Amino acid sequence: MKRLVTGLGAALLLSGCGASSALKPAEGQPLPVAPYGAKATPTPTQLLTPSNQARPERSDELLKNSQERRGDEFDLPPPN
């Protein structure tokens, strides 16, 4: 019983440890260098924002016209 109370108390204390302020580089430390080909060093907000490739938009457009698929010359039957 004592272990259960100690475990719950530790879990309660650890649950309040999350950082709620904005992310900043450590004091005296610069931001990471600019990526190859970039004109400027990105800000922390830009670094934390996912790109379109990381989070693509969903396309729910329905097929409106049924079209015959063109032939695929590489779709061959398996060899014997």
Summary of the structure (lengths in Angstrom):
residues: 80
radius of gyration: 27.0
end to end distance: 70.2
largest distance: 72.6
contacts: 76
relative contact order: 0.07
helix: 24%
strand: 0%
